[in-house]
């Protein structure tokens, strides 16, 4: 038996959509959970079919929630004068200063000023032998499109030499 957050039996909503789809849902106090089957096989991690149904349900629930929120009865529309005063009180300057600070912080992380000898974490990268050394300005950058072109370029380097 499934119980709701206060211990009462939870309402289960069920629909046999057609001969291929059956959908049921109920409230969960543990966030989104799913139990799903495809061709009578349990799909423990869900899948596109679960996302397909959940996305439809979420979209419809959002519409209902927005309509109910509109009928709340209380509106607060700020005047143009108030908005202009808020803009001129320094909030915009503070936000822009914060954005500049964050951009500078990101740049400092990316450009720490320290040289690295080898790049790591770039798939399919073939570093030059002198990359990151005092002779790195003598290296040639070869860009290829596709694995077969890369293989051809690397095998050509084997013939003429990598240095």
Secondary structure, DSSP 8 states (H G I E B T S, - for coil): --B-TTSSB---EEEE-SSS-EEEE---TTS-----EETTEE-TT--HHHHHHHHHHHHHHHHHHHHHHHTT-------HHHHHHHIIIIIHHHHHHHHHHHHHHHHHHH--S---SS--S-TT----TTTTSTTGGG------SSHHHHHHHHHHHHHH---
